[in-house]
Amino acid sequence: MFSTLSVGIKAAPPSFSNTKMLRRQARERRDYLYRRALTLRDAEIAEKRSKLKASLATGKPLDPTIANDKQLRQDYKYDESRADRTAEEELLLDDEYSHLSGVVDPRVLVTTSRDPSSRLSSFAKEIRLLLPTAIRLNRGNLVLPNLVGSAKSSGLSDLILLHEHRGTPTALTISHFPHGPTASFSLHNVVLRHDIPNASRGTVSESYPHLIFEGFTTSLGKRTVKILQHLFPPRESGSAAKLGSRVVTFKNIEDSIEVRHHVFVKTGYQSVELAEVGPRMTMRLFEIRQGTADNKEGDVEWHMNQYTRTSKKKDYL
């Protein structure tokens, strides 16, 4: 099991930023963006084709953007041999997580903003214990580009960056390597392990948890589930030693994601109960951006509007 890192990831040496490596990274990034653009285009076409097919079958009027697309109607005559895939299935063909999903356990780096308070450091330790294959780094004076570059070169899969305001954890950023996405959440009602009344004390189990996601119904909600899900290693029935008796729950209630961490406690011969071990928090998604955390120019995939009419407010997740 991974432990806290004091060495191993440090400021990148000058040779790291040589021209050859920068060119290779830029080329890989361009190739990925090109493939992603093609995937998004195919997903949009697949969604239009499904609506056109349903309209021809039922006789219902089409949306003008589809009805006036002459190229789509022309191509539809010759698309009978094409597999009928939904937009979601098209996006899954070249997903950022597809190449290692279920094959390699994620290696997540948990760190904080610079000069963290003792409470934020304790919160980072508890997030590290929540993720069984994560490692924690005391950031020191590392700037973000060097931190991301060192994490990529070390073969890490994700970065979790915790922020605070006057000792209270206020934000959490998840950045997937090597090409993103980067999801940003605001944190509310954060309660550490030792502040939870009647919480189970003792050593925290670091076995692979069972994950529960409830209330995520939209495409954005499923995108959020995928980002959170791939922070945890898959539970395999063949590796009984890694399968423990703990549960991590993410429940969406009106776009507020309630996070809870429980373990099973045996109370009788054939009876068990759930005991909360913490931490406890509420997360609210406010942005998903393409690229890694150090790339401020990445395309914004989704962001929360600053002002929302609450009378007509809809649930995004």
N, C-alpha and C positions, 0 to 999 in steps of 0.2 A: 504494500500500500504506500502511496506517495505521502511524503511528509512535507513540513514547511521548508522552503528553500531559503538558505542564507547566502549560498553561492550558487553558481551554475548559470544563472541568467544575470548578466551584468551589461554595462554600457558597451555597445558595439564598438569594436576596435576600428581604427581608421580604415583598415583594409576592407571592412564590410561594405563600405560605400564606394567601392571601385566601379568604374564605368561599365565593365562587363556584366556585373551582377545587376546593376540598375537597368541596363538594357534588357537583360533576360526577364526581370520582373515586369518591366513595361510591356514587353512582348506577350508574356503570359496574361497580363491584365487585359491587353487589347483583344487577344484571342478569346478570353472568357466573355468580355463584354459583347463581342460579335456573336458568339454562340448564344448568349442570353437574349440578345435582341432578336435573333431568329426564332428562339423558343417562344418569346412573347408574341411575335407576329403569328406564329403557327397556332398559338393558343387563342388569339383573337379570331383568326379565320375559323378555327374549330367551333368556337362559340357561335359565330354567325351561321356556319353551315348547319349546326343543330337547330337553330331557330328557323332557318329557311326550310329545312326538312319537316319540322313540326308544322309550319304554316302550310306547306303543300299537302300534308296529310290531313289537317283539320279544316283548312279553308279560312283560318283566321287571318286578319290583316297583319302585315309586317310593319316593323319599325321603319320609318323613312330612310334611316341610314343604311339599312340592309336592303330595302326594296329598290333603292336607287344605285346600288352597287352592281353595275353591269358586269364587271369582271367576275364577281362572285357567282352570279347567275350563269354566266357563260361556262365557267370552270366546273360548276356543279354537274353539268351534263356528263363530264368525263371523270367524275370523282366517285363513281359507283364502286370501283375496286378499292378505294381508300378505306382504311379502318375507321370506324366511327368512334373517335376518342373525344372525350369532353375536354374543356379548357384546362381543367385541373389535371387530367391525365397527361396532356401535352406538357404542362409545366413540370410534372414529375420526371419527364424523360431526361431533362438536363438540370436537375436541381442541384443546389450548392452542397447538399448533404448526401446525395445519392451514391457517390463513389465509395464512401466508407461507412455508410449506414448499416449497422448490424454486423460489420466485419471487424472493425478495429474500435476498441474502447476509446472514447474521447479523452483527451488530456487538456484539462481546463486550468488556466492560470487565474488565480484570484488575487487581486491587489486593490489598493486604495488610491485616493488622491494623495498628493505629497503632503508631508507633515500631518498625518492623521491624529485625531484624538484617541485616547485610550478606549473610548466606547466604540469608535469606528473600527479600531484594530480588533476588538473583541467580536464585533459583528462579522468582520472578514474571516476570523477563525471559525465562526459558526457556519458561515456559508461554505467554507472549505470542508467542514464535517458533513454538510448536507450532500455534497457531491463526492461520491466514493473514489473517483479517480482524479481528483483535482489536486493541485499544489498551490501553496500560498507564497507570495513574495512580498517582503518588506521593500517597498519601492525606493525609498531613499530619495535621491535627487535625479532619478531617471526621467528624462523627458519622454513624452508619448511616442514620437517617431522611433527613438532608440528602443523603447520598451516593446513596441509592436515588431520591429525588425528582429530583435533578439528572440522574441517568442516564436516568430515564423521559422527562424533558422534552427531553433531547438525542437521543431517538430510538434509544437503545441497546436491544438485544434481550435481553442476558443480563449477569449480573454473576458474576464468579468471585472469591471472597474467600478468601485464603490465611491460615492461622494457623500458629503455631509454639510450641514450648516449648524455651526455652534454646537458640535458634538452630537447632533441628531442625524442619522442616516437619511438622506433625502432622495438619492437617485442611484440607479443601477444601470450600467451599460454592458451589453453582451455583444461582442464582436467575434465573428466567425472567420477563421483563416482558411485559405490564403486570400480569398477575394470578397469576403463579406457573406451575408449582410451584417449590419450593425443595428441593434434594437436598443432603444433607450426607454427606460421606465422611471417614473417617479415612485418613491416609496412613502408609505403612510403607515401609521400605527405600528411601528417596528417595536417588537418586544423580544428581548434577548432571553436565552434559556433560563438564566437564574432569576429573571423577573416574572416568569410565568408561575402563577400560583398553582400549587399541587402538581407541578411538572415532575416527570420522572428524572431522577438524578443519577449520577454515576457516569461511567464511560459510555460515550455515544457509539452506537453500532455504525460501522462503516461498510456494511454489506450492501449489495446492490438492491435499491429500494423498488417497491412496486409503485408505479406512477398512476395517478388518477387525474384526468382532465375532464372537467364537467362544465357545460354551458357555452362551449366554443362552437358556434353554429355557422358563422359566415366564413367567407374565404380568407378574410383578414384574421379571424379567430384561428382558423386551421394553420395559417402561416405562423402565428404566434406560438401555437402548440408545437410546431416543428422546431422552432428556434429553442424553446425551453426543453423539449424532449431530448434533443441531441446533446444536452449538457450531461446527461446520465447515460451510463453504459446499459446495453440491453441485458435483460434477465434471461439466462439460458437454463433450461431444465437440466441439461447435462452437467452443469457445474454447481452442484448442490452446496459446495462450500461457500460460494459467493452469494447464494440466495439467503437473505436474512428475513427477519420478521419486522420490517418497518415499511411505512407507507408515506409517500410525499404527495400531497393533494394540491392541485391548482383548480380553484373553482371560480368561474367568472360570474359575477353578480353586477349587472348593469355597467360593464366595462371596468369594474374593479376586480382584480384577480386576488382572491384570498389564498394565501400560502400557509399550509399547515404540515407539520412533521410529527408523525406518530409511530409508536412501536407497539407490538402485540405483547401483552402481559398475561401470562397464564394464571388464572384465578381458581381453577379447579381441575378435576380430572378431564373434563371435556368442555371447558369453558375458558374463553379468553376475553380480554378487554383491551381497548385502545387507550394508551397513555401518551399524552402529548409531551414531546421533548424539546420542541422549539428549534430554530427561532420561528416567530410568528410575524407576519407582515402582510400588507396590502400593496399590490403593484398596479400601476396604471400606465399603459402603453401610451407614449406621446410621439414616437417617431420610429420609422424603419427606413434606413438609408443603405443604398448599395455601397460596397467598399468596406474597408476596415476602419477602425476608430481614428486612425491618424489621417484618413482621407476626408478632408472637409468639403471636397468638391464632388463627392459622390452624389448620384441622382437620388432624390427623395422618393422612396416607394410609397410611403404614407406618412402623414403627420396629423396630429390633432389640431383642429382649428382653435385659434386663440379665443374667439367669441362664438358661442353656440346659443341659438334660440332654444331655451329649455322647454318651451311649450311644444315644440316639434322635434325634440331631441330623439334620436334613434340610437340603438345600441350598435356599436361598430364591431364588437367581437361576437 
